[in-house]
């Protein structure tokens, strides 16, 4: 296993980035043949149904979300001289974006190896802990999460801090989280505190989540909350004593990472720190 938990690739001592990957692996012919076959209508339809990008959708022509140039992500990176991106292959653009990126990596001993990583790009997100310091309560949500349900959670109903994805790449996360808080809890909050930004699963997911905290109370309740019907959301609003929320972490009743992080921050250095 390599440093990231992926199967290790052999080092090539004192070898600089050289010929295309096809010269090293011998796998280019099947890949080229598969790409050529995609011109056939039947293959194109199958790709569309499976979520893979048909033809050049998302590359030269807009995909279902109007995006193009999705195969360019990472090609212009220059911040790390030990990483040289060779190729970016678009695997899927059904809604989120799956890519396979081939790059040369220089190890600490100076040797280079060619590696490939698949990345899942769902955009960036933001989340917020709503708290009432005087009453020592927090306002959370409960909703169904199929990925958790299919991976061992008893019923898929997770207790979480409100939050969601940024609508656009250039949307400020504070704007996004304020919107999500109104939609999910019905509260229009005032001053917010930025806590930290975190890569939640950096081995394969590009998402960066911005964490915030803000006070809530009777005066901030302006809407019904509960999520958006058009997005199929069915969100329950859950108010808990802060100490009870911490107990639910220990018992496993709260198993959402972002929620655990914000609750522990609140206990260690936030509004409930002693």
N, C-alpha and C positions, 0 to 999 in steps of 0.2 A: 504494500500500500504506500502511496506517496503522502506528502504532507497534508493533502486536502482530504484524504480518505478515499481517493479514487485508485484504481489499479495502477501500479507503478509502471512507468515507461522506462526502458533501458537508457542509461546515460550514454552519450556519444562523446568520449573524451576529446576535449580541445577542438570540438567541431563547431564552427560558426554556422549561423543559419544558411542553408544551402539550397539544394534543388527542391522543386515542389514536392509536396507530401506524397504524390503518386510514385515518385522515384524511390521513396523509402519504404512504402507499405505495399505497393502493388495492388491497391484496392481501387484505383481510379477507373478501371474499365467497367466494373459492375455499376459504379455510381454514375458514370457517363451514360451507360446504356439505359439506366433507370430514368435519368433526366430526359434522354431522347424519347423514351417511350411515353413520356407525359404529354407529348403533342397529340397523341391519339385521343379522340373524344371520350372514349370509355374510360381511359386512365384518368383523364381530367375530371370526369364526373366522380369517379371513385375518390380522388384526392380531395375534392370539395366535400364529399360526404364524411370523409374521415377527419376533416379538420386541417389537412395539409394544404398549403397554399397552391391552388391550381395555376399552372402556367407561371405568369409573372405577377400575379396579384400580390400586392404589398411590396413589390419591388419596382416594376416599371408602371404598373397599372394599379389603381386604388383597390384595396381589399374591402371587405364588407363594412369597415369602419372609416373608409376613405383614406387609408394610410398608404404611403409609398416610401421607398428607400429603407425598408426595414432590414435589408441585408447590409446596411452601412454601419450599423451600431458597433463601435469598438475599433473600426478600421483606422481612425485618426488618433488613437490614444498614444501619447508620448510621455506620460508622466513617469513611467518606469522603464529605464533603458534595458532592463533584463527581460522585457517582454516585447516580442515582435509578432504582431498579428499577421497571419498569412491569409486566412480565408474566413468568411462568415457565410454559413449556409442557413437559409431560412427553412425551418422544418414545418412550422405551423403558424398561421395567423388567423385562426378561426375567431378568436376574441382576444385572448392573450397571445403573446408571441414566444415561440420556441425557436432557439437558434443553436447551431453547432458551430463553435468557433475553434479554428485551428491556429495555434500560435507556437512560437519557439520561446523556450524559457531557459534562462541562464541560472544554473544552480550556484550555491555558495562557493563550490570548489572551482567555478569557472567553466564547467562543462555545460553544453547545451543539450536539450532534448525537445523533440516536437510533441506537443500534447494537444488534446482536443477536449473541450468541455461543452456540455449542453447547458443552456441557461433558460430559465423561465422568467419572462418579463411581463409583469402584470401592472407596471407603473409603480409609483410611490404612494405611501399612505400617511395617515395621521390619526391619532387617537387622543382622548382626553379623560382625565379623572375629574369627575364632578364631586365636590365635597362641601359639607356644611360643618365648619370647624366648631361652631357653637353647640350644635346638636350632636356632633361627633358621628356623622353619617356620611355615606357615599351613595351616589346614584349610578347604578349599573344597568345593563340590559341582559335579556336572555333571548336567544334565538337559535334556530336550527342550523347546524353546520354539517352538511353532508360529508365533506372530507374527514371530519373527526368521527362521524358515525360509521363510516366505512372502514376506519382504522382503529376500532376497538372501543370507542366511547359508547357507553350503554344506550343512550338515546339521541345523541347528537345535539342536545340542547345545552349550549355553553353560556355561562355567565361572563359578561365582558364589559369593558369600558366602551363607550360609544366611539365610533370612528368609521373610517372608510378610505377609499382611494381618491387621489386628486383627479379632478375631471380632465385636466390637461397637464402636460409635462411642466409648463411654466406657471401653473397655479401655485400660489403660496400656500403651504400646508396649514397655516393658521386660518386662512379663508375657508379651506376645505373642511377643517375640523369643526369650525363654527357652524357650517351648513349641516354637517352630519349630526351634530348634537341637537340641533333644532328638529331635524327629521326623525331622529330616533327617540329623543327624550322629551321634546317639546319645550326645551329651555333655551332662551336667548341670553347667553351669558355676557358679562361685561369684560373686565380685565382678565387676561389669561397669562399664565406663566409657562414659558418654554422650558421643558425639563431636560431632554436630550434627544438625539437622533440615533437610530439603531438600525443596523442591517440584521434582519431577523433570522435569515437562513442563508448566509453568504456562500455556502458551498455550491448552490445551484440557482438560487432565486436572487434577482437583482434588486428587489424592493428595499427601499429605505423608508423607515417609519419615523415620523416626528411625534414626540410625546409632549403633551401639554397637561396643565391642571388649571382649574378655575372653580370659584365658589358658585353654588347654586342656592336657591331658596324660593319661597312663595312668589317673590316679585319677579323672578326670572322665568317663570312658567308662562309662556305666551302661546303655545300651540298644543295640540293633542299628543303629538309624537307617535311612536309605534311603527315608524318606517313608511316607505312609499308603496302604495298598492301597485303602481305600474311596474315596480321592480320586484314584485312578489314578496316583499318583506312582511314579516309578521313578528314584530319585536315587542317583547314584554319589558316594561320599565320596573326595575327592582331597586328599592331603597333598603339599605342595610346599615346597621350599626357598624362602625369601622372595625371594631374588635371582632365582630362576627365574620366580617369579610376575611380577616386574617386567618381565623379558624377554618374557614372554608378552603383556604389554600392548603393548610395542613391535612385536611380531610380528603382533599381531591375534588371537592365540589366546585372549586374554581380551578380550571386546568388550562386557561388561556394565557399565553406567555405575556402579552402586552399588559394584561390586567394585573397579573402577578407582579410585574416589574413596577407598575405605577403604585400599587398598594404598598409594596415594600419601600419604594422611595418615600411615600407619604409617612411611613412609620419611622424611617431612618433620618430623613432631613426635610421632609415636607410639613404639611400643616398639623400632623399628629405626632411629630417628633418630640420626645421628652428631653 
